[in-house]
Structure formats: structure tokens, C-alpha cells
Amino acid sequence: MCYIHYHLFYNNILENLGFNLILTKGGKEPAIKNLETLKNYAEFCKDKNIKIIAGKGIDSNNYMNICEQTGINQVHGTKIVGLLE
């Protein structure tokens, strides 16, 4: 398996291609298990024109904790708003 250090990835690929949003769970597990990595991504990107969107396993019970622990203010999840009737 090949790993690319995220600093190189963000600096050399994403900025050059013009991406400004990245949807990620921060690792192999759901986002709630990758809070430190997501926080590192958010810190790295805070002065760049790139926003991190946390996703995978986010619901109405854990999204606030994820945002508070990582500094990310955008999340993606099909269960955030609860069940629609």
C-alpha cells in the first residue's frame, strides 16, 4: 500500500487542481474514530482556501462532538437530521 503524506497531497495536488472542498472520514474507520487526523487536516487547511468536510458515520447524536473536537464546521451524513416522515 502506498501512503502520501497529506501535506504533500494538499500542497502539490489539490491546490494546483483548484479543489476547495474535501470530503473525508480521516482514515479507515468512521469519522468519530479519526478525530485527531481530522483535526490535523482542518488545522493544516485553515489558512488555505480548502475546507474539510467530515463524513462517514456522522449522525444527529455525534456531529456536534465531531465539530467541537476537530474544528471542522461542515459535516456530511444521511442521518444528521434524523428520520424524515
N, C-alpha and C positions, 0 to 999 in steps of 0.2 A: 504494500500500500504506500502511496506517495502522499506526503503531507507538505503543504505550502504554508509557511508562517504567515499569519493573517496580515501583518504589517506589509509584507511584500505584495500579497494579494491585493489589498486595498490600494496601496500606492501605485503599483505598476499596472494593474488590470482595470479595476473598477473606475478610478478617476480618469484614466485615459479613454475609457469607453463611454464615459458620461453617466454612469449609474448614480442615482442619488437615494435609492431605497434598497435595503437588503432585508429580505425575509429569512430568518434563521431560527433554529432552535438551539444553536450554540454547541451542538455535539450530537452524539448518537442517541442519547436519551431525550425525553420530553424537556421542554424549556425549563420547567421547575427544578430539574436536576442539574442544570447548567448555568446557574445564576452568576457564578464568578466569571465564566467565559463571556456571557452576555454583557456583564458589567464592563469587562475589559474591552469588548468590541465598542460599546457605547462611549467609553472614555476616549478610546483612540479616534473615534469618528466625530466627537463633539465639536471640534474646530474645523471640520471639513464639511463639505456640502453633501454629506452622506448620513442618512438616518437608518437606524437599525429597527426592524420590526420583529418582535419576538413572536414565535408561533410554535405549534405542536403541543397539544395537551393543555392549552390555556382555556379556562372556563370562568364562569362568574364567581367561583369560590377562590381562585388563585391569582387572577390577573392583577389585582392591586398589590399583592405581595411581590409579584414579579417586577412590576413597575417600580415599587419602592426600593427593592433590593438591587436593581440594576441601573436605575436612572433612565431606563427606556420609557418613552411615553406613548408608544404605539404598539398595539398587540393585534394578533390575528387569531381568530378562533371561531369555530362554528357554535360553540356552547357558551359564549360570553354573555349573551343576552337572555339565556335561559330558553325554555321551550316556548315556541310561538304557538298560539292556539288559533 
